[in-house]
Amino acid sequence: MSKKLVLDRAVTRGECPELPEDLPAGSVVYVYNGPTYNRISLAGIAVTNWPDHPQFYELPLRALANPPKKNGSGLLARFLSYLGLVHS
């Protein structure tokens, strides 16, 4: 089953044009585990509105109250964490 995530702040379609609608702080989304076809940036995460749903969109990691770790523990991950783009 997909991991449940909670938005720490509102995310609008102005910030993320592919959102189906503006999402208020506290909204629940789920990690998308399927293929993303290289459409997700290093500062974002693929999510869905329902667990195991096939339609996904990108949200910024910084908008999540409980972001999952991304990119393991390699040099790139440490650098992105240093820049504040991902949480370590």
N, C-alpha and C positions, 0 to 999 in steps of 0.2 A: 504494500500500500504506500502511496505517496506521503511524504512528510508534510505536515500542516505548518504553514507560515502565517504570521500576523504582520500587517503593515503598521509601522511605527509612525508614519505620517501619510497624509493624503498624496496620491499620485494622480495627475490629470492627463487627459489626452493631449494637452499641449506639450507635456514633458515626454510622454510615450504615445505617439500617434496610433500605434496598433492596438491600444487598449480597447476593449469592447465598450467601456464607459469609464468615467472618472471613478476612482476608488477612494473612499474616505479612510482616514486613519482607523485602525482596528479591523479592517476588512481581512477576511481569511482567504488565503489562496493555498495551492498545493504545488509542490515541486513536480515539474514535468520530467519524466525519465526516458522519454522516447527520443528519436532523432530530431535534431534542430537544424540540420543542414547549414551549419556555420552562421546562423542568424543571430546568435547571442554574443554580446560583447563580454570582455573580461570583467567589466564592472556591473554586469547584469546576471540575471538568472531566469531560466525558462520556467514559467508557472502556468497553471490552469485554474479555473474556477471550481472544479470538482475533482476529487481523487481519480486518477487513472483516466482522465478525459483526453482525447486525442488532439484537441485544439489548444495551442499554447501561445503565449506572448511573453515578452521580456519585461521584467521589472528591475529597477536599480537595486543592487544589494543594500545600498544605504537607506532604502525605504523600509527595510524589514527589521522588526523588533528582535527576531531570532534567526539571523542569516546562517545558512549552512556554510561550512568551510568549503573553499573552492581552490582547485589547483594543487592540492597536496602540500608538501613542505619543500618544494624546490626553490631555486633561486628566483624565478619569476614570481612565485607566490610571496616570497619574503619582500621583494621589491614592491609589488602591488600593495601589500599590507603596509609597508613603510609610507607609501603615497596616500594611504587611506582609502584605496579603491576596493579592497577586500578586507574582511576581518580575519585576524589570525586566531 
